[in-house]
Amino acid sequence: MNDEKFDSWAVVEVFGHSRFAGRVTEQAIGGCAFVRIDVPELLADGHYEARPGFTKLFTQGAIFSITPCTEETARRAASQFRSAAMTCVDLVATRQIARVPDDDDSDITDYLERTRD
C-alpha cells in the first residue's frame, strides 16, 4: 500500500452535482479522513464580483471523481464553476413583524405574545 499523501491541484466532483477546483490534500479530523479542497480566491472579471477563497472538506463517500490537473487548469475551472462557500443567513435579524390591522396597541402586544418563539 502506498503511504504517500495526496497533494495536487485538481477538479473534484461530488454528490449533488457540485464541482470544486483547487488544491486538494488529505486532512484527518477526530480520527476521520477527509479530502480537503482549498478553492482559490477569484478576482472580479467584468461578469462576476470577486470571491474570496475558501476550504471544503468531503468524505470519500461524497466524491464521484478527482481529476488531477495543473494549477492553471484548476484556477480556470474554479473561475468557471464559481462555487461558493456556505452562506449563513440570520433569519431572526431579517424577520419583520406584520402590523395587526387594528390601531389598538393592546392588539399588537397580544399578537406579539401569541407569535413569540
Biotite code that builds the C-alpha atoms (Angstrom):
import biotite.structure as struc

atoms = struc.array([
    struc.Atom([0.000, 0.000, 0.000], chain_id="A", res_id=1, res_name="MET", atom_name="CA", element="C"),
    struc.Atom([1.253, 3.489, -0.883], chain_id="A", res_id=2, res_name="ASN", atom_name="CA", element="C"),
    struc.Atom([1.621, 5.764, 2.179], chain_id="A", res_id=3, res_name="ASP", atom_name="CA", element="C"),
    struc.Atom([2.244, 8.862, 0.046], chain_id="A", res_id=4, res_name="GLU", atom_name="CA", element="C"),
    struc.Atom([-0.125, 11.722, 0.924], chain_id="A", res_id=5, res_name="LYS", atom_name="CA", element="C"),
    struc.Atom([-2.173, 13.190, -1.936], chain_id="A", res_id=6, res_name="PHE", atom_name="CA", element="C"),
    struc.Atom([-1.323, 16.830, -2.667], chain_id="A", res_id=7, res_name="ASP", atom_name="CA", element="C"),
    struc.Atom([-2.290, 18.140, -6.091], chain_id="A", res_id=8, res_name="SER", atom_name="CA", element="C"),
    struc.Atom([-4.305, 20.735, -7.963], chain_id="A", res_id=9, res_name="TRP", atom_name="CA", element="C"),
    struc.Atom([-7.468, 19.022, -9.135], chain_id="A", res_id=10, res_name="ALA", atom_name="CA", element="C"),
    struc.Atom([-11.119, 19.200, -10.126], chain_id="A", res_id=11, res_name="VAL", atom_name="CA", element="C"),
    struc.Atom([-13.378, 17.345, -7.670], chain_id="A", res_id=12, res_name="VAL", atom_name="CA", element="C"),
    struc.Atom([-16.928, 16.274, -8.494], chain_id="A", res_id=13, res_name="GLU", atom_name="CA", element="C"),
    struc.Atom([-19.197, 15.497, -5.544], chain_id="A", res_id=14, res_name="VAL", atom_name="CA", element="C"),
    struc.Atom([-22.742, 14.298, -4.901], chain_id="A", res_id=15, res_name="PHE", atom_name="CA", element="C"),
    struc.Atom([-25.335, 16.958, -5.611], chain_id="A", res_id=16, res_name="GLY", atom_name="CA", element="C"),
    struc.Atom([-23.686, 17.594, -8.977], chain_id="A", res_id=17, res_name="HIS", atom_name="CA", element="C"),
    struc.Atom([-21.318, 20.153, -7.487], chain_id="A", res_id=18, res_name="SER", atom_name="CA", element="C"),
    struc.Atom([-17.803, 20.679, -8.766], chain_id="A", res_id=19, res_name="ARG", atom_name="CA", element="C"),
    struc.Atom([-14.898, 22.328, -7.000], chain_id="A", res_id=20, res_name="PHE", atom_name="CA", element="C"),
    struc.Atom([-11.424, 23.108, -8.264], chain_id="A", res_id=21, res_name="ALA", atom_name="CA", element="C"),
    struc.Atom([-8.359, 23.943, -6.226], chain_id="A", res_id=22, res_name="GLY", atom_name="CA", element="C"),
    struc.Atom([-5.517, 22.471, -4.224], chain_id="A", res_id=23, res_name="ARG", atom_name="CA", element="C"),
    struc.Atom([-6.547, 19.018, -2.983], chain_id="A", res_id=24, res_name="VAL", atom_name="CA", element="C"),
    struc.Atom([-4.958, 17.366, 0.044], chain_id="A", res_id=25, res_name="THR", atom_name="CA", element="C"),
    struc.Atom([-5.907, 14.986, 2.827], chain_id="A", res_id=26, res_name="GLU", atom_name="CA", element="C"),
    struc.Atom([-6.923, 16.007, 6.346], chain_id="A", res_id=27, res_name="GLN", atom_name="CA", element="C"),
    struc.Atom([-7.862, 13.986, 9.408], chain_id="A", res_id=28, res_name="ALA", atom_name="CA", element="C"),
    struc.Atom([-10.292, 15.356, 11.987], chain_id="A", res_id=29, res_name="ILE", atom_name="CA", element="C"),
    struc.Atom([-11.245, 13.343, 15.039], chain_id="A", res_id=30, res_name="GLY", atom_name="CA", element="C"),
    struc.Atom([-9.741, 10.233, 13.506], chain_id="A", res_id=31, res_name="GLY", atom_name="CA", element="C"),
    struc.Atom([-11.825, 10.565, 10.307], chain_id="A", res_id=32, res_name="CYS", atom_name="CA", element="C"),
    struc.Atom([-10.199, 11.065, 6.906], chain_id="A", res_id=33, res_name="ALA", atom_name="CA", element="C"),
    struc.Atom([-11.373, 13.920, 4.686], chain_id="A", res_id=34, res_name="PHE", atom_name="CA", element="C"),
    struc.Atom([-10.456, 15.191, 1.245], chain_id="A", res_id=35, res_name="VAL", atom_name="CA", element="C"),
    struc.Atom([-9.641, 18.892, 1.630], chain_id="A", res_id=36, res_name="ARG", atom_name="CA", element="C"),
    struc.Atom([-10.182, 21.294, -1.265], chain_id="A", res_id=37, res_name="ILE", atom_name="CA", element="C"),
    struc.Atom([-8.700, 24.770, -0.973], chain_id="A", res_id=38, res_name="ASP", atom_name="CA", element="C"),
    struc.Atom([-10.574, 26.721, -3.637], chain_id="A", res_id=39, res_name="VAL", atom_name="CA", element="C"),
    struc.Atom([-8.568, 29.790, -4.713], chain_id="A", res_id=40, res_name="PRO", atom_name="CA", element="C"),
    struc.Atom([-9.679, 33.403, -4.490], chain_id="A", res_id=41, res_name="GLU", atom_name="CA", element="C"),
    struc.Atom([-11.302, 34.678, -7.686], chain_id="A", res_id=42, res_name="LEU", atom_name="CA", element="C"),
    struc.Atom([-10.858, 38.211, -8.954], chain_id="A", res_id=43, res_name="LEU", atom_name="CA", element="C"),
    struc.Atom([-13.683, 40.241, -10.478], chain_id="A", res_id=44, res_name="ALA", atom_name="CA", element="C"),
    struc.Atom([-13.782, 39.731, -14.230], chain_id="A", res_id=45, res_name="ASP", atom_name="CA", element="C"),
    struc.Atom([-16.473, 42.066, -15.568], chain_id="A", res_id=46, res_name="GLY", atom_name="CA", element="C"),
    struc.Atom([-19.184, 39.415, -15.336], chain_id="A", res_id=47, res_name="HIS", atom_name="CA", element="C"),
    struc.Atom([-18.717, 38.343, -11.718], chain_id="A", res_id=48, res_name="TYR", atom_name="CA", element="C"),
    struc.Atom([-17.708, 40.015, -8.476], chain_id="A", res_id=49, res_name="GLU", atom_name="CA", element="C"),
    struc.Atom([-14.529, 38.943, -6.724], chain_id="A", res_id=50, res_name="ALA", atom_name="CA", element="C"),
    struc.Atom([-14.941, 35.956, -4.411], chain_id="A", res_id=51, res_name="ARG", atom_name="CA", element="C"),
    struc.Atom([-12.646, 35.060, -1.516], chain_id="A", res_id=52, res_name="PRO", atom_name="CA", element="C"),
    struc.Atom([-11.025, 31.651, -1.443], chain_id="A", res_id=53, res_name="GLY", atom_name="CA", element="C"),
    struc.Atom([-12.448, 29.005, 0.876], chain_id="A", res_id=54, res_name="PHE", atom_name="CA", element="C"),
    struc.Atom([-11.923, 25.444, 2.067], chain_id="A", res_id=55, res_name="THR", atom_name="CA", element="C"),
    struc.Atom([-14.310, 22.477, 1.755], chain_id="A", res_id=56, res_name="LYS", atom_name="CA", element="C"),
    struc.Atom([-13.881, 19.064, 3.392], chain_id="A", res_id=57, res_name="LEU", atom_name="CA", element="C"),
    struc.Atom([-15.524, 15.916, 1.983], chain_id="A", res_id=58, res_name="PHE", atom_name="CA", element="C"),
    struc.Atom([-15.546, 12.275, 2.998], chain_id="A", res_id=59, res_name="THR", atom_name="CA", element="C"),
    struc.Atom([-14.690, 9.733, 0.332], chain_id="A", res_id=60, res_name="GLN", atom_name="CA", element="C"),
    struc.Atom([-18.351, 8.675, 0.081], chain_id="A", res_id=61, res_name="GLY", atom_name="CA", element="C"),
    struc.Atom([-19.358, 12.135, -1.177], chain_id="A", res_id=62, res_name="ALA", atom_name="CA", element="C"),
    struc.Atom([-16.891, 12.193, -4.073], chain_id="A", res_id=63, res_name="ILE", atom_name="CA", element="C"),
    struc.Atom([-17.605, 10.993, -7.611], chain_id="A", res_id=64, res_name="PHE", atom_name="CA", element="C"),
    struc.Atom([-14.215, 11.799, -9.057], chain_id="A", res_id=65, res_name="SER", atom_name="CA", element="C"),
    struc.Atom([-10.940, 13.631, -8.582], chain_id="A", res_id=66, res_name="ILE", atom_name="CA", element="C"),
    struc.Atom([-9.119, 14.753, -11.719], chain_id="A", res_id=67, res_name="THR", atom_name="CA", element="C"),
    struc.Atom([-5.571, 15.950, -11.029], chain_id="A", res_id=68, res_name="PRO", atom_name="CA", element="C"),
    struc.Atom([-4.504, 18.836, -13.256], chain_id="A", res_id=69, res_name="CYS", atom_name="CA", element="C"),
    struc.Atom([-2.179, 21.810, -13.431], chain_id="A", res_id=70, res_name="THR", atom_name="CA", element="C"),
    struc.Atom([-2.629, 24.833, -11.186], chain_id="A", res_id=71, res_name="GLU", atom_name="CA", element="C"),
    struc.Atom([-3.575, 26.932, -14.226], chain_id="A", res_id=72, res_name="GLU", atom_name="CA", element="C"),
    struc.Atom([-6.293, 24.463, -15.257], chain_id="A", res_id=73, res_name="THR", atom_name="CA", element="C"),
    struc.Atom([-7.696, 24.267, -11.695], chain_id="A", res_id=74, res_name="ALA", atom_name="CA", element="C"),
    struc.Atom([-7.812, 28.055, -11.386], chain_id="A", res_id=75, res_name="ARG", atom_name="CA", element="C"),
    struc.Atom([-9.550, 28.361, -14.751], chain_id="A", res_id=76, res_name="ARG", atom_name="CA", element="C"),
    struc.Atom([-12.062, 25.675, -13.742], chain_id="A", res_id=77, res_name="ALA", atom_name="CA", element="C"),
    struc.Atom([-12.694, 27.406, -10.387], chain_id="A", res_id=78, res_name="ALA", atom_name="CA", element="C"),
    struc.Atom([-13.496, 30.650, -12.203], chain_id="A", res_id=79, res_name="SER", atom_name="CA", element="C"),
    struc.Atom([-15.984, 28.799, -14.438], chain_id="A", res_id=80, res_name="GLN", atom_name="CA", element="C"),
    struc.Atom([-17.615, 26.821, -11.619], chain_id="A", res_id=81, res_name="PHE", atom_name="CA", element="C"),
    struc.Atom([-17.972, 29.868, -9.324], chain_id="A", res_id=82, res_name="ARG", atom_name="CA", element="C"),
    struc.Atom([-18.505, 27.531, -6.366], chain_id="A", res_id=83, res_name="SER", atom_name="CA", element="C"),
    struc.Atom([-19.142, 29.405, -3.167], chain_id="A", res_id=84, res_name="ALA", atom_name="CA", element="C"),
    struc.Atom([-18.535, 28.832, 0.497], chain_id="A", res_id=85, res_name="ALA", atom_name="CA", element="C"),
    struc.Atom([-21.545, 28.255, 2.702], chain_id="A", res_id=86, res_name="MET", atom_name="CA", element="C"),
    struc.Atom([-23.647, 31.358, 3.260], chain_id="A", res_id=87, res_name="THR", atom_name="CA", element="C"),
    struc.Atom([-25.226, 31.871, 6.669], chain_id="A", res_id=88, res_name="CYS", atom_name="CA", element="C"),
    struc.Atom([-28.381, 33.915, 6.998], chain_id="A", res_id=89, res_name="VAL", atom_name="CA", element="C"),
    struc.Atom([-29.614, 35.292, 10.308], chain_id="A", res_id=90, res_name="ASP", atom_name="CA", element="C"),
    struc.Atom([-33.366, 34.901, 9.966], chain_id="A", res_id=91, res_name="LEU", atom_name="CA", element="C"),
    struc.Atom([-34.077, 36.498, 13.331], chain_id="A", res_id=92, res_name="VAL", atom_name="CA", element="C"),
    struc.Atom([-32.329, 39.696, 12.286], chain_id="A", res_id=93, res_name="ALA", atom_name="CA", element="C"),
    struc.Atom([-34.199, 39.840, 8.961], chain_id="A", res_id=94, res_name="THR", atom_name="CA", element="C"),
    struc.Atom([-37.628, 38.868, 10.295], chain_id="A", res_id=95, res_name="ARG", atom_name="CA", element="C"),
    struc.Atom([-40.245, 41.566, 10.083], chain_id="A", res_id=96, res_name="GLN", atom_name="CA", element="C"),
    struc.Atom([-43.396, 41.570, 12.187], chain_id="A", res_id=97, res_name="ILE", atom_name="CA", element="C"),
    struc.Atom([-46.583, 42.387, 10.342], chain_id="A", res_id=98, res_name="ALA", atom_name="CA", element="C"),
    struc.Atom([-48.761, 45.019, 11.950], chain_id="A", res_id=99, res_name="ARG", atom_name="CA", element="C"),
    struc.Atom([-52.159, 43.805, 13.096], chain_id="A", res_id=100, res_name="VAL", atom_name="CA", element="C"),
    struc.Atom([-54.740, 45.712, 11.030], chain_id="A", res_id=101, res_name="PRO", atom_name="CA", element="C"),
    struc.Atom([-56.175, 47.379, 14.133], chain_id="A", res_id=102, res_name="ASP", atom_name="CA", element="C"),
    struc.Atom([-54.989, 50.672, 15.587], chain_id="A", res_id=103, res_name="ASP", atom_name="CA", element="C"),
    struc.Atom([-55.365, 49.429, 19.169], chain_id="A", res_id=104, res_name="ASP", atom_name="CA", element="C"),
    struc.Atom([-51.836, 48.929, 20.607], chain_id="A", res_id=105, res_name="ASP", atom_name="CA", element="C"),
    struc.Atom([-53.078, 46.226, 23.001], chain_id="A", res_id=106, res_name="SER", atom_name="CA", element="C"),
    struc.Atom([-53.851, 44.060, 19.954], chain_id="A", res_id=107, res_name="ASP", atom_name="CA", element="C"),
    struc.Atom([-50.243, 44.412, 18.829], chain_id="A", res_id=108, res_name="ILE", atom_name="CA", element="C"),
    struc.Atom([-48.994, 43.319, 22.265], chain_id="A", res_id=109, res_name="THR", atom_name="CA", element="C"),
    struc.Atom([-51.374, 40.332, 22.272], chain_id="A", res_id=110, res_name="ASP", atom_name="CA", element="C"),
    struc.Atom([-50.304, 39.407, 18.734], chain_id="A", res_id=111, res_name="TYR", atom_name="CA", element="C"),
    struc.Atom([-46.605, 39.539, 19.651], chain_id="A", res_id=112, res_name="LEU", atom_name="CA", element="C"),
    struc.Atom([-47.183, 37.382, 22.745], chain_id="A", res_id=113, res_name="GLU", atom_name="CA", element="C"),
    struc.Atom([-49.043, 34.735, 20.677], chain_id="A", res_id=114, res_name="ARG", atom_name="CA", element="C"),
    struc.Atom([-46.374, 34.604, 17.943], chain_id="A", res_id=115, res_name="THR", atom_name="CA", element="C"),
    struc.Atom([-43.260, 34.703, 20.127], chain_id="A", res_id=116, res_name="ARG", atom_name="CA", element="C"),
    struc.Atom([-40.925, 31.726, 19.531], chain_id="A", res_id=117, res_name="ASP", atom_name="CA", element="C"),
])
